[in-house]
Amino acid sequence: MNNYDDWAWEQAIQDLNYEAVMDRATKEQCIYLLVEGASEERAFPILLEEVGVELDSLGVVVANYNGCRNLIHALRLLYKTLSSDRPVIATIDNDQDGKQILDKINKEDKIFHGVDFFLIPSEHVVEYPSGHKGGSFEEMFDKDSFMDCCFSEMLNVGERIPDKKDFLKSFDPNKPWYHQVQKCFANSGNYNCSNKKTKLAELLAQSSQNVLPTIYALSELIKTVREEYPVIHPDDVTLPEIPGLTSFKK
């Protein structure tokens, strides 16, 4: 090989090495996206990709903390590890339980610095017996799309499906949706709704036709956090000022 070929080969190796190091740095300098359950863990990557957020390339790690009442414990555990310096986006349902947990966290002021708490959904969709207005994962979606998925044969393979038209006559869109659907199925002898929540979430995410306001807002927050905490190459350091070597004084 001539000198140019040698240079090109060395440059290609350097580029590959840089990319490999940056890939590893992106994982090590990750953003933790904490989600409340398996439904969100399955659906959020699908929904975020639809709005142009590639979690792997941005270094976003999705972690399921398995229920809102585990959120504080999960955060405390995270803060006792070497990952305590990583930014965290903690999503939580905007329902009665979620409100209680956030109220408790707010009373313990500044205990979780660097955590962005994000409500699911970000809009007020339904009202709870306590008077709190908000919603949960299902209320992020269009009501008609939610109903279509709940009563679909794809979700209820080989199972009894109640008459959707009859159900809609008594359905109250201002009250939590899933509880009403679950009660309807139970009245028809189908008690398997709770075992299909994750499958329902995936079906909802895959069949969603429009950009969901909550997901769009979450995507913007992820981008903002990554801008605030950019991935830094391990060799990107400030060298000491050594006259004649790294600094030149006039």
C-alpha positions in Angstrom: 0.0 0.0 0.0 1.1 3.6 -0.7 1.1 6.3 1.9 -2.4 7.4 1.0 -3.7 3.8 1.4 -2.0 3.5 4.8 -3.5 6.8 5.9 -7.0 5.8 4.7 -6.7 2.4 6.5 -5.6 4.0 9.7 -8.3 6.7 9.5 -11.0 4.0 9.0 -9.8 2.1 12.0 -9.8 5.3 14.1 -13.3 6.1 12.9 -14.5 2.6 13.9 -12.8 2.8 17.2 -14.4 6.3 17.9 -17.9 5.0 17.0 -17.5 1.9 19.2 -16.3 4.1 22.1 -19.1 6.5 21.6 -21.7 3.6 21.6 -20.3 2.4 24.9 -20.3 6.0 26.3 -23.9 6.5 25.2 -24.9 3.5 27.3 -22.7 4.4 30.2 -24.0 8.0 30.1 -27.6 7.0 29.7 -30.9 8.7 30.6 -33.2 6.5 32.8 -36.8 6.5 31.7 -38.7 4.9 34.6 -42.1 3.6 33.7 -44.9 2.3 35.9 -45.5 -1.1 34.6 -45.1 -3.7 31.8 -47.7 -2.0 29.7 -45.6 1.2 29.4 -42.4 -0.8 29.1 -43.8 -2.5 26.0 -45.6 0.4 24.5 -43.4 3.5 25.0 -40.5 2.4 22.7 -43.1 1.8 19.9 -44.8 5.2 20.5 -41.6 7.2 20.9 -40.1 5.7 17.8 -43.2 6.9 15.9 -42.3 10.5 16.8 -38.7 10.2 15.9 -37.1 9.3 19.2 -34.7 6.3 18.9 -34.0 5.3 22.5 -30.8 3.4 21.7 -29.2 6.1 19.8 -30.1 8.7 22.5 -28.9 6.4 25.2 -32.3 6.1 26.9 -32.8 3.0 29.2 -36.4 2.1 29.9 -36.8 0.6 33.4 -40.1 -0.8 34.8 -40.5 0.0 38.5 -43.6 -2.3 38.8 -46.3 0.0 40.2 -46.5 3.6 41.4 -46.0 2.6 45.1 -42.5 1.3 44.2 -41.4 4.6 42.6 -39.9 6.1 45.7 -38.1 2.9 46.6 -36.7 2.6 43.0 -35.4 6.1 43.1 -33.8 5.7 46.5 -32.1 2.5 45.3 -30.9 4.2 42.1 -29.4 7.1 44.2 -27.3 4.6 46.2 -25.6 3.2 43.1 -22.9 4.4 40.7 -25.8 5.6 38.4 -26.8 8.3 40.9 -25.3 11.0 38.6 -27.5 10.0 35.6 -30.6 12.1 34.7 -33.9 10.4 35.4 -37.3 10.9 33.8 -39.9 9.2 36.0 -43.3 8.7 34.4 -46.3 8.0 36.6 -50.0 7.6 36.0 -52.0 10.8 36.5 -54.5 9.0 38.7 -55.4 9.0 42.4 -52.5 6.8 43.4 -50.1 8.7 41.3 -51.2 12.0 42.8 -50.6 10.6 46.3 -47.1 9.5 45.5 -46.2 12.8 43.9 -47.6 14.7 46.8 -45.5 12.6 49.2 -42.4 13.2 47.0 -43.1 17.0 46.9 -43.2 17.0 50.7 -39.7 15.6 50.9 -38.3 18.6 49.0 -35.2 18.2 46.8 -34.7 14.6 48.0 -34.6 13.5 44.3 -32.5 16.1 42.6 -32.2 15.7 38.8 -35.4 13.8 38.4 -38.1 15.0 36.0 -41.5 13.7 36.9 -43.9 13.2 34.0 -47.6 12.5 34.2 -49.3 9.9 32.0 -51.5 11.3 30.4 -50.4 14.9 30.5 -54.1 16.0 29.9 -57.1 15.8 32.2 -59.3 13.1 30.7 -61.3 11.5 33.5 -62.3 12.3 37.0 -61.8 10.1 40.0 -64.1 9.7 43.1 -61.7 12.0 45.0 -62.3 14.8 42.5 -58.8 14.5 41.0 -58.8 14.9 37.2 -56.3 13.1 35.1 -56.1 9.6 33.8 -53.8 6.6 33.3 -52.0 4.8 30.4 -55.2 3.9 28.6 -56.5 7.5 28.6 -53.6 8.7 26.5 -55.3 7.2 23.5 -58.3 8.1 21.4 -61.4 6.7 23.1 -62.7 4.9 19.9 -59.3 3.3 19.3 -59.2 2.1 22.9 -62.6 0.5 22.5 -61.8 -1.1 19.2 -58.7 -2.7 20.7 -60.5 -3.9 23.9 -63.2 -5.6 22.0 -61.1 -6.9 19.2 -60.7 -10.6 18.3 -57.0 -10.0 18.1 -56.9 -9.3 21.9 -59.5 -11.8 22.9 -58.6 -14.9 20.9 -61.0 -17.7 21.5 -62.7 -15.8 24.3 -66.2 -14.5 24.8 -66.5 -10.9 23.7 -69.4 -8.8 25.0 -71.4 -6.6 22.6 -69.6 -3.3 22.2 -72.7 -1.4 21.1 -74.5 -2.4 24.3 -71.5 -1.5 26.4 -71.2 2.0 24.9 -74.8 2.8 25.8 -73.7 2.9 29.5 -70.1 3.9 29.1 -69.1 7.1 30.8 -66.0 8.7 29.1 -65.5 10.9 32.2 -64.8 8.0 34.4 -61.8 5.7 34.3 -62.1 3.6 31.1 -60.4 0.3 31.8 -62.4 -0.4 35.0 -65.6 0.0 33.0 -64.4 -2.4 30.3 -63.1 -4.9 32.8 -66.5 -4.9 34.6 -68.3 -5.4 31.3 -66.2 -8.4 30.4 -66.6 -9.9 33.9 -70.4 -9.6 33.7 -70.3 -11.7 30.5 -68.2 -14.3 32.2 -64.8 -13.2 30.9 -62.5 -12.6 33.8 -59.2 -12.5 31.9 -58.9 -8.8 31.3 -56.2 -8.1 33.8 -54.0 -10.7 32.3 -54.1 -9.0 28.9 -53.2 -5.4 29.9 -49.7 -5.7 28.4 -50.9 -7.2 25.2 -53.6 -4.5 25.0 -50.9 -1.8 25.5 -48.8 -3.2 22.7 -51.9 -3.4 20.4 -52.8 0.2 21.3 -49.3 1.4 20.5 -49.2 -0.5 17.2 -52.6 0.6 16.0 -52.3 4.3 17.0 -52.7 6.5 13.9 -52.2 9.9 15.4 -49.4 11.5 17.4 -50.4 11.4 21.0 -50.0 14.7 22.8 -48.6 13.0 25.9 -46.0 11.0 23.9 -45.0 14.1 21.9 -44.5 16.0 25.2 -42.5 13.1 26.6 -40.3 13.0 23.4 -39.6 16.7 23.8 -38.6 16.2 27.4 -36.2 13.4 26.5 -34.6 15.6 23.8 -34.2 18.5 26.3 -32.7 16.3 29.0 -30.2 14.8 26.4 -29.2 18.4 25.4 -28.6 19.2 29.0 -26.6 16.0 29.5 -24.8 15.4 26.2 -22.9 12.2 25.6 -19.2 13.0 26.1 -16.4 11.0 24.6 -14.1 9.6 27.4 -11.1 11.3 25.8 -12.8 14.7 25.6 -11.0 16.2 28.6 -9.4 19.6 29.3 -5.6 19.2 29.2 -3.4 21.1 31.8 -1.9 24.2 30.4 1.8 23.5 29.8 3.7 26.3 28.2 5.0 25.3 24.8 3.0 22.1 24.7 -0.7 22.8 25.4 -0.6 26.6 25.8 1.3 29.4 24.2 1.6 32.7 26.0 2.5 35.8 24.3 
